[in-house]
Amino acid sequence: MKMIIIIVQDNDADTLTQAFTAGNLRVTRVASTGGFMRSGVVTMLLGVEDTQVDTAIKVARDALPSSKDKKRATLFVVPVQHFEQI
């Protein structure tokens, strides 16, 4: 299992959330602050199976196309050693 952490600008968060839910991926949104001038950003957390990582990244790339001059998201994929729902 992997945890995907995605940091996006406030104005891209709804688009990305809708894309993930349409792709049957569960996402948790957390309001956060960061970057230049402490701009508003959203941190998204997705717990996915190893086989879903590429799909989740594709959904993010398709929903938020970037250009050479401007990147629209920062994405981390980290391993999860233990997962439990209570």
C-alpha positions as MATLAB code, in Angstrom:
seq = 'MKMIIIIVQDNDADTLTQAFTAGNLRVTRVASTGGFMRSGVVTMLLGVEDTQVDTAIKVARDALPSSKDKKRATLFVVPVQHFEQI';
ca = [
       0.000    0.000    0.000;
       1.083    3.576   -0.696;
       0.138    7.022    0.557;
       0.002    9.677   -2.149;
       0.373   13.221   -0.865;
      -0.522   15.963   -3.325;
      -0.149   19.684   -2.676;
      -2.154   21.979   -4.960;
      -3.359   25.576   -5.041;
      -6.806   26.291   -3.604;
      -8.278   26.996   -7.029;
      -7.236   23.551   -8.371;
      -8.449   21.527   -5.387;
     -12.092   21.071   -6.464;
     -11.112   19.963   -9.969;
      -8.690   17.407   -8.622;
     -11.067   16.142   -5.927;
     -13.793   15.575   -8.531;
     -11.356   13.778  -10.830;
     -10.234   11.430   -8.046;
     -13.768   10.608   -6.943;
     -14.851   10.046  -10.558;
     -11.953    7.593  -10.854;
     -13.180    5.720   -7.737;
     -10.254    6.951   -5.644;
     -10.931    8.114   -2.104;
      -9.296   11.389   -1.155;
      -8.975   13.425    2.037;
      -8.471   17.183    1.707;
      -6.630   19.230    4.306;
      -6.390   23.016    4.097;
      -2.815   24.181    4.518;
      -0.538   27.156    3.935;
       2.762   27.303    2.153;
       4.901   28.530   -0.666;
       5.674   32.051   -1.713;
       3.719   34.702    0.206;
       2.073   31.976    2.295;
      -0.568   31.343   -0.329;
      -3.512   29.039    0.347;
      -2.958   25.468   -0.679;
      -4.698   22.159   -0.175;
      -2.936   18.955    0.806;
      -4.657   15.829   -0.473;
      -4.080   12.382    0.960;
      -4.881    9.199   -0.944;
      -4.322    5.702    0.406;
      -4.030    3.372   -2.593;
      -2.927   -0.138   -3.379;
       0.421   -0.458   -5.158;
      -1.384   -1.276   -8.408;
      -3.379    1.990   -8.237;
      -0.421    4.391   -7.966;
       0.030    4.901  -11.707;
      -3.722    5.358  -12.170;
      -3.881    8.014   -9.440;
      -0.928    9.900  -10.924;
      -2.528    9.771  -14.384;
      -5.789   11.156  -12.972;
      -3.856   14.063  -11.411;
      -1.898   14.763  -14.610;
      -5.043   14.679  -16.750;
      -7.019   16.909  -14.366;
      -4.241   19.481  -13.928;
      -2.135   19.702  -17.071;
       1.079   21.623  -16.441;
       3.306   23.622  -18.745;
       7.048   24.153  -18.865;
       6.630   27.458  -17.054;
       4.112   26.476  -14.399;
       3.719   23.297  -12.421;
       0.345   22.862  -10.768;
       0.933   20.191   -8.117;
       3.613   18.584   -5.982;
       3.138   14.866   -5.498;
       4.805   12.397   -3.120;
       4.345    8.625   -3.052;
       5.374    7.034    0.234;
       5.158    3.424    1.420;
       2.645    2.488    4.114;
       3.739   -0.226    6.505;
       0.460   -0.528    8.358;
      -3.107    0.469    7.572;
      -6.156    0.019    9.761;
      -9.701    1.365    9.821;
     -11.321    1.639   13.222;
];
